[in-house]
Amino acid sequence: MRPFPPRLRKLTLTLHVTVSVGWLGAVAAFLALALAGLSSSSPRTVQGAYVAMELVGWSVIVPLSIASLLTGILQSLGTLWGLLRHYWVIAKLLITVLATLLLLVHMQPVGHLADAAARATLAGGELEGMRIQLIADAAAALLVLLTAAAVSVFKPRGVTRYGRRRQREQHLLPH
């Protein structure tokens, strides 16, 4: 596949960076809500935090994670980096796919806590293990997303066998 023209390449890069940074920011907001839900002494704050976490998760984080995956694939197909030519691109793809799948699994306990909070006030220690787990999961998600960002910036060396073959083919073609 030929690289995209410069304007289209910049547009897809802008879209990818925007949704990826949005995903990171939304996870940070989710972590803040999880911390408020665990530590607040106000029943209304606790209730609001867990209900908001479900809303933010399904309405913002999940769509941004899927958009990040799709725009990343599109971006890789329109650049010389390619989707399967460099190990760093494959690493980012795997990180994004796994993070998105784990997010979808993670949304189940979020829904459970939101339902429990909406039905009744959560007492201080009620569902504490699950509440702590949400904090740990959100913190881990932030680290994973920051790792993906670092891989994008530093682009560790390493070309796949497919990438080396494509490079040889490119050098053999007349210009």
KEBA-449476 format. One line per 10 residues: number of its first residue (from 0); their letters; for each residue x, y negated, z of N, C-alpha, C. Coordinates in nm, 3 decimals, always signed. Atoms other than C-alpha are relative to their C-alpha. Last residue first. Example, Ala and Ser with C-alpha at 12.3 -4.5 7.8 and 13.67 -1.06 7.14 Angstrom:
BEGIN
1	SA	-0.082 +0.119 -0.006 +1.367 +0.106 +0.714 -0.077 -0.109 +0.073 | +0.089 +0.119 +0.000 +1.230 +0.450 +0.780 +0.090 -0.120 +0.000;
***
This chain:
BEGIN
174	HPLLHQERQR	+0.059 +0.123 -0.053 +1.225 -0.492 -0.887 -0.038 -0.088 -0.110 | -0.055 +0.122 +0.062 +1.287 -0.138 -1.012 -0.074 -0.123 +0.051 | +0.090 +0.066 +0.094 +1.189 +0.125 -0.757 +0.067 -0.121 -0.063 | -0.013 -0.062 +0.131 +1.473 +0.328 -0.603 -0.089 -0.066 -0.105 | -0.129 +0.039 +0.058 +1.509 +0.096 -0.302 +0.019 +0.058 -0.139 | +0.003 +0.143 +0.032 +1.136 +0.123 -0.223 +0.130 -0.044 -0.067 | +0.084 +0.018 +0.119 +1.149 +0.504 -0.242 -0.001 -0.146 -0.044 | -0.077 -0.051 +0.114 +1.441 +0.513 +0.003 -0.078 -0.019 -0.131 | -0.108 +0.095 +0.027 +1.249 +0.286 +0.243 +0.084 +0.045 -0.120 | +0.060 +0.116 +0.069 +0.938 +0.506 +0.209 +0.108 -0.104 -0.032;
164	RRGYRTVGRP	+0.033 -0.044 +0.136 +1.145 +0.816 +0.296 -0.058 -0.118 -0.080 | -0.127 -0.010 +0.074 +1.296 +0.639 +0.597 -0.025 +0.040 -0.145 | -0.050 +0.135 +0.024 +0.948 +0.536 +0.716 +0.131 +0.000 -0.078 | +0.085 +0.057 +0.104 +0.813 +0.890 +0.678 +0.049 -0.140 -0.038 | -0.042 -0.067 +0.123 +1.106 +1.020 +0.880 -0.079 -0.054 -0.119 | +0.043 -0.139 +0.009 +1.020 +0.758 +1.143 +0.054 +0.063 -0.129 | +0.085 -0.022 +0.116 +1.222 +0.440 +1.184 -0.034 +0.148 -0.004 | +0.034 -0.139 +0.025 +1.361 +0.343 +1.520 -0.100 +0.013 -0.113 | -0.044 -0.061 +0.126 +1.449 +0.015 +1.676 -0.050 +0.143 -0.010 | -0.116 -0.090 -0.012 +1.247 -0.132 +1.960 +0.031 +0.068 -0.134;
154	KFVSVAAATL	-0.007 -0.092 +0.113 +1.007 -0.405 +1.846 +0.123 +0.090 +0.008 | -0.137 -0.050 +0.009 +1.081 -0.662 +2.122 +0.023 +0.099 -0.114 | -0.098 +0.109 +0.006 +0.765 -0.870 +2.083 +0.141 +0.054 -0.026 | +0.024 +0.083 +0.118 +0.517 -0.598 +1.996 +0.105 -0.108 -0.017 | -0.042 -0.080 +0.116 +0.667 -0.357 +2.251 -0.018 -0.081 -0.128 | -0.147 +0.001 +0.003 +0.634 -0.631 +2.514 +0.052 +0.081 -0.118 | -0.042 +0.133 +0.045 +0.265 -0.678 +2.430 +0.152 -0.007 -0.011 | +0.029 +0.007 +0.143 +0.203 -0.303 +2.458 +0.043 -0.135 -0.058 | -0.100 -0.084 +0.067 +0.378 -0.303 +2.795 -0.021 -0.004 -0.152 | -0.124 +0.079 +0.003 +0.163 -0.596 +2.908 +0.113 +0.077 -0.067;
144	LVLLAAAADA	+0.018 +0.103 +0.103 -0.145 -0.395 +2.808 +0.122 -0.091 -0.010 | -0.001 -0.066 +0.131 -0.023 -0.093 +3.006 -0.012 -0.104 -0.111 | -0.138 -0.041 +0.028 +0.060 -0.304 +3.311 +0.012 +0.063 -0.138 | -0.078 +0.121 +0.026 -0.282 -0.473 +3.300 +0.145 +0.035 -0.035 | +0.036 +0.045 +0.135 -0.452 -0.134 +3.267 +0.078 -0.127 -0.036 | -0.072 -0.087 +0.094 -0.263 -0.009 +3.574 -0.028 -0.044 -0.144 | -0.141 +0.040 -0.009 -0.391 -0.309 +3.774 +0.084 +0.083 -0.098 | -0.014 +0.131 +0.066 -0.746 -0.242 +3.650 +0.145 -0.047 +0.003 | +0.017 -0.019 +0.145 -0.722 +0.128 +3.739 +0.020 -0.132 -0.075 | -0.119 -0.069 +0.051 -0.580 +0.056 +4.086 -0.008 +0.016 -0.152;
134	ILQIRMGELE	-0.111 +0.095 -0.009 -0.855 -0.198 +4.157 +0.127 +0.062 -0.059 | +0.022 +0.100 +0.105 -1.124 +0.038 +4.031 +0.112 -0.104 +0.000 | -0.041 -0.057 +0.128 -0.975 +0.316 +4.246 -0.019 -0.099 -0.115 | -0.146 +0.012 +0.006 -1.007 +0.098 +4.555 +0.052 +0.053 -0.133 | -0.027 +0.142 +0.011 -1.380 +0.064 +4.491 +0.150 -0.026 -0.009 | +0.029 +0.039 +0.138 -1.415 +0.435 +4.426 +0.033 -0.147 -0.023 | -0.097 -0.065 +0.088 -1.244 +0.516 +4.754 -0.018 -0.039 -0.144 | -0.129 +0.070 -0.006 -1.449 +0.256 +4.939 +0.104 +0.062 -0.092 | -0.064 -0.023 +0.129 -1.783 +0.400 +4.829 +0.138 -0.066 -0.009 | +0.076 -0.084 +0.092 -1.930 +0.253 +5.146 +0.066 +0.004 -0.138;
124	GGALTARAAA	-0.080 -0.114 +0.044 -1.663 +0.116 +5.379 -0.070 +0.088 -0.101 | -0.145 +0.019 +0.004 -1.801 -0.235 +5.434 +0.079 +0.115 -0.057 | -0.059 +0.023 -0.133 -2.166 -0.162 +5.352 +0.152 -0.002 -0.015 | -0.101 -0.099 -0.036 -2.279 -0.196 +4.993 +0.057 -0.038 +0.136 | -0.127 +0.060 -0.038 -2.598 -0.402 +4.976 +0.097 +0.111 +0.038 | -0.013 +0.031 -0.143 -2.870 -0.214 +4.800 +0.136 -0.064 +0.026 | +0.108 -0.061 -0.080 -3.005 -0.128 +4.456 +0.004 -0.042 +0.145 | +0.126 +0.064 +0.039 -2.784 -0.367 +4.254 -0.117 +0.052 +0.084 | +0.001 +0.138 -0.050 -2.469 -0.263 +4.441 -0.133 -0.068 -0.031 | +0.008 -0.005 -0.147 -2.536 +0.108 +4.386 -0.009 -0.140 +0.059;
114	DALHGVPQMH	+0.134 -0.047 -0.037 -2.610 +0.050 +4.018 -0.019 +0.002 +0.150 | +0.093 +0.109 +0.034 -2.296 -0.160 +3.975 -0.143 +0.039 +0.037 | -0.013 +0.104 -0.103 -2.091 +0.103 +4.158 -0.096 -0.115 -0.025 | +0.050 -0.056 -0.127 -2.219 +0.382 +3.933 +0.004 -0.104 +0.111 | +0.146 -0.004 +0.006 -2.169 +0.172 +3.621 -0.062 +0.052 +0.127 | +0.041 +0.141 -0.006 -1.810 +0.100 +3.718 -0.152 -0.007 -0.001 | +0.008 +0.042 -0.141 -1.767 +0.471 +3.793 -0.037 -0.147 +0.017 | +0.100 -0.081 -0.071 -1.865 +0.549 +3.430 -0.006 -0.037 +0.149 | +0.125 +0.075 -0.011 -1.672 +0.256 +3.275 -0.109 +0.080 +0.072 | -0.003 +0.086 -0.119 -1.343 +0.429 +3.351 -0.133 -0.074 +0.020;
104	VLLLLTALVT	+0.019 -0.090 -0.114 -1.414 +0.699 +3.089 -0.013 -0.082 +0.129 | +0.135 -0.054 +0.013 -1.460 +0.430 +2.823 -0.033 +0.098 +0.113 | +0.095 +0.105 -0.035 -1.150 +0.250 +2.948 -0.143 +0.053 -0.006 | +0.005 +0.003 -0.147 -0.951 +0.573 +2.934 -0.097 -0.107 +0.049 | +0.069 -0.122 -0.046 -1.043 +0.608 +2.566 -0.011 +0.002 +0.152 | +0.142 +0.014 +0.036 -0.949 +0.246 +2.492 -0.079 +0.122 +0.048 | +0.058 +0.100 -0.089 -0.618 +0.273 +2.681 -0.150 -0.016 -0.027 | +0.015 -0.058 -0.134 -0.536 +0.598 +2.501 -0.065 -0.098 +0.097 | +0.101 -0.107 +0.008 -0.605 +0.447 +2.157 -0.024 +0.059 +0.139 | +0.132 +0.062 +0.020 -0.418 +0.125 +2.239 -0.110 +0.106 -0.005;
94	ILLKAIVWYH	+0.037 +0.074 -0.122 -0.113 +0.299 +2.386 -0.142 -0.053 -0.013 | +0.034 -0.098 -0.104 -0.105 +0.544 +2.095 -0.042 -0.066 +0.130 | +0.124 -0.066 +0.041 -0.121 +0.264 +1.837 -0.044 +0.100 +0.107 | +0.111 +0.094 -0.024 +0.142 +0.064 +2.022 -0.134 +0.061 -0.035 | +0.014 +0.013 -0.146 +0.375 +0.366 +2.031 -0.115 -0.094 +0.035 | +0.068 -0.121 -0.046 +0.311 +0.433 +1.660 -0.023 -0.006 +0.151 | +0.139 +0.015 +0.045 +0.401 +0.073 +1.581 -0.081 +0.121 +0.046 | +0.065 +0.098 -0.087 +0.716 +0.099 +1.796 -0.145 -0.020 -0.040 | +0.045 -0.060 -0.126 +0.814 +0.425 +1.624 -0.073 -0.100 +0.089 | -0.087 +0.037 -0.113 +0.828 +0.262 +1.284 -0.058 +0.055 +0.129;
84	RLLGWLTGLS	-0.140 +0.014 +0.041 +0.692 +0.386 +0.950 +0.096 -0.024 +0.115 | -0.075 -0.117 -0.047 +0.353 +0.524 +1.055 +0.149 -0.007 -0.034 | +0.061 -0.064 -0.117 +0.123 +0.222 +1.038 +0.086 +0.112 +0.056 | +0.078 -0.121 +0.026 +0.327 +0.001 +0.809 -0.053 +0.061 +0.128 | -0.020 -0.091 -0.113 +0.595 -0.246 +0.916 -0.072 +0.131 -0.024 | -0.107 -0.094 +0.033 +0.596 -0.401 +0.567 +0.027 +0.098 +0.115 | -0.136 +0.052 -0.017 +0.263 -0.561 +0.652 +0.101 +0.106 -0.043 | -0.025 +0.113 +0.086 -0.099 -0.516 +0.548 +0.139 -0.060 +0.013 | +0.014 -0.041 +0.140 -0.148 -0.166 +0.685 +0.034 -0.113 -0.097 | -0.113 -0.085 +0.037 -0.007 -0.269 +1.023 -0.007 +0.042 -0.147;
74	QLIGTLLSAI	-0.123 +0.079 +0.005 -0.249 -0.561 +1.051 +0.117 +0.087 -0.045 | +0.007 +0.085 +0.119 -0.549 -0.344 +0.968 +0.129 -0.079 -0.019 | -0.014 -0.090 +0.115 -0.448 -0.087 +1.229 +0.000 -0.081 -0.130 | -0.138 -0.049 +0.001 -0.392 -0.360 +1.486 +0.025 +0.093 -0.117 | -0.083 +0.106 +0.060 -0.721 -0.528 +1.391 +0.147 +0.039 -0.002 | +0.030 +0.016 +0.143 -0.906 -0.201 +1.452 +0.085 -0.107 -0.067 | -0.039 -0.120 +0.072 -0.739 -0.120 +1.785 -0.020 -0.018 -0.151 | -0.146 -0.002 -0.001 -0.767 -0.475 +1.915 +0.051 +0.121 -0.078 | -0.046 +0.100 +0.097 -1.133 -0.490 +1.809 +0.152 -0.002 -0.008 | +0.027 -0.058 +0.132 -1.201 -0.165 +1.997 +0.047 -0.096 -0.110;
64	SLPVIVSWGV	-0.093 -0.112 +0.017 -1.032 -0.303 +2.310 -0.018 +0.063 -0.138 | -0.134 +0.051 +0.030 -1.213 -0.636 +2.269 +0.101 +0.112 -0.019 | -0.010 +0.052 +0.138 -1.552 -0.464 +2.240 +0.139 -0.054 -0.036 | +0.012 -0.109 +0.098 -1.484 -0.256 +2.555 +0.003 -0.054 -0.143 | -0.122 -0.081 +0.004 -1.355 -0.551 +2.759 -0.009 +0.111 -0.105 | -0.123 +0.070 +0.037 -1.626 -0.807 +2.678 +0.118 +0.097 -0.018 | +0.024 +0.110 +0.093 -1.985 -0.681 +2.691 +0.127 -0.069 -0.050 | +0.069 -0.042 +0.123 -1.934 -0.335 +2.842 -0.012 -0.113 -0.102 | -0.057 -0.120 +0.061 -1.670 -0.424 +3.099 -0.063 +0.034 -0.134 | -0.127 +0.037 +0.063 -1.779 -0.780 +3.167 +0.061 +0.121 -0.071;
54	LEMAVYAGQV	+0.031 +0.089 +0.112 -2.136 -0.664 +3.236 +0.126 -0.039 -0.077 | +0.060 -0.083 +0.104 -2.022 -0.371 +3.452 -0.030 -0.085 -0.125 | -0.102 -0.088 +0.055 -1.784 -0.593 +3.646 -0.057 +0.088 -0.112 | -0.075 +0.073 +0.103 -2.054 -0.858 +3.689 +0.106 +0.088 -0.065 | +0.093 +0.016 +0.113 -2.280 -0.611 +3.874 +0.072 -0.071 -0.115 | +0.014 -0.130 +0.065 -1.986 -0.512 +4.093 -0.098 -0.004 -0.117 | -0.126 -0.043 +0.060 -1.887 -0.871 +4.173 -0.018 +0.131 -0.076 | -0.023 +0.071 +0.125 -2.244 -0.991 +4.227 +0.126 +0.047 -0.071 | +0.102 -0.043 +0.095 -2.314 -0.726 +4.491 +0.025 -0.064 -0.137 | -0.029 -0.140 +0.033 -1.989 -0.793 +4.673 -0.097 +0.049 -0.107;
44	TRPSSSSLGA	-0.121 -0.001 +0.082 -2.043 -1.169 +4.656 +0.034 +0.142 -0.044 | +0.037 +0.052 +0.133 -2.400 -1.134 +4.779 +0.120 -0.001 -0.094 | +0.072 -0.103 +0.077 -2.293 -0.908 +5.068 -0.038 -0.047 -0.141 | +0.132 +0.045 +0.042 -2.038 -1.170 +5.181 -0.070 +0.108 -0.083 | +0.092 -0.032 -0.111 -1.747 -1.015 +5.369 -0.142 -0.044 -0.034 | +0.092 +0.103 -0.047 -1.541 -1.006 +5.051 -0.086 +0.049 +0.116 | -0.047 +0.078 -0.114 -1.245 -0.770 +5.022 -0.100 -0.100 +0.057 | -0.053 -0.078 -0.112 -1.362 -0.484 +4.804 +0.025 -0.085 +0.123 | +0.098 -0.099 -0.043 -1.590 -0.670 +4.565 +0.047 +0.081 +0.118 | +0.106 +0.071 -0.074 -1.355 -0.967 +4.549 -0.103 +0.097 +0.053;
34	LALALFAAVA	-0.058 +0.044 -0.128 -1.065 -0.739 +4.452 -0.104 -0.072 +0.086 | -0.017 -0.121 -0.081 -1.278 -0.570 +4.186 +0.059 -0.034 +0.137 | +0.132 -0.040 -0.049 -1.389 -0.910 +4.053 +0.010 +0.124 +0.090 | +0.041 +0.100 -0.100 -1.027 -1.029 +4.029 -0.137 +0.035 +0.059 | -0.078 -0.027 -0.121 -0.933 -0.704 +3.853 -0.037 -0.099 +0.110 | +0.058 -0.122 -0.058 -1.214 -0.756 +3.601 +0.070 +0.034 +0.131 | +0.124 +0.044 -0.064 -1.088 -1.110 +3.537 -0.069 +0.117 +0.070 | -0.041 +0.077 -0.118 -0.739 -0.968 +3.469 -0.123 -0.051 +0.076 | -0.041 -0.100 -0.101 -0.895 -0.706 +3.240 +0.046 -0.072 +0.127 | +0.123 -0.059 -0.053 -1.073 -0.986 +3.052 +0.031 +0.105 +0.106;
24	GLWGVSVTVH	+0.064 +0.095 -0.091 -0.745 -1.173 +3.014 -0.126 +0.055 +0.062 | -0.085 +0.015 -0.118 -0.567 -0.871 +2.866 -0.064 -0.094 +0.102 | +0.012 -0.127 -0.074 -0.853 -0.799 +2.628 +0.080 -0.008 +0.130 | +0.131 +0.002 -0.064 -0.858 -1.164 +2.522 -0.023 +0.124 +0.083 | -0.017 +0.088 -0.116 -0.484 -1.147 +2.456 -0.133 -0.012 +0.076 | -0.087 -0.070 -0.096 -0.547 -0.846 +2.232 +0.023 -0.083 +0.126 | +0.080 -0.100 -0.071 -0.846 -1.011 +2.062 +0.084 +0.076 +0.103 | +0.110 +0.060 -0.075 -0.646 -1.323 +1.981 -0.080 +0.105 +0.077 | -0.055 +0.061 -0.121 -0.326 -1.143 +1.881 -0.112 -0.056 +0.087 | -0.051 -0.104 -0.088 -0.515 -0.919 +1.639 +0.055 -0.058 +0.131;
14	LTLTLKRLRP	+0.112 -0.077 -0.058 -0.720 -1.199 +1.488 +0.049 +0.103 +0.100 | +0.070 +0.089 -0.094 -0.414 -1.420 +1.443 -0.116 +0.072 +0.067 | -0.085 +0.010 -0.119 -0.221 -1.132 +1.285 -0.066 -0.087 +0.106 | +0.016 -0.126 -0.074 -0.511 -1.063 +1.048 +0.087 +0.001 +0.126 | +0.136 -0.010 -0.053 -0.521 -1.430 +0.948 -0.018 +0.128 +0.081 | +0.006 +0.089 -0.117 -0.144 -1.453 +0.911 -0.138 +0.004 +0.064 | -0.084 -0.061 -0.104 -0.141 -1.147 +0.682 -0.004 -0.085 +0.127 | +0.078 -0.111 -0.055 -0.433 -1.290 +0.483 +0.077 +0.068 +0.113 | +0.115 +0.056 -0.076 -0.246 -1.618 +0.436 -0.084 +0.110 +0.064 | -0.035 +0.066 -0.127 +0.083 -1.445 +0.345 -0.119 -0.053 +0.080;
4	PFPRM	-0.055 +0.134 +0.027 -0.064 -1.208 +0.082 +0.022 -0.074 +0.133 | +0.100 +0.104 +0.023 -0.120 -0.861 +0.225 +0.071 -0.128 -0.043 | +0.029 +0.093 -0.112 +0.159 -0.606 +0.190 -0.107 -0.102 -0.041 | -0.076 +0.125 +0.008 +0.125 -0.345 -0.085 -0.035 -0.089 +0.119 | +0.085 +0.118 +0.000 +0.000 +0.000 +0.000 +0.089 -0.125 +0.000;
***
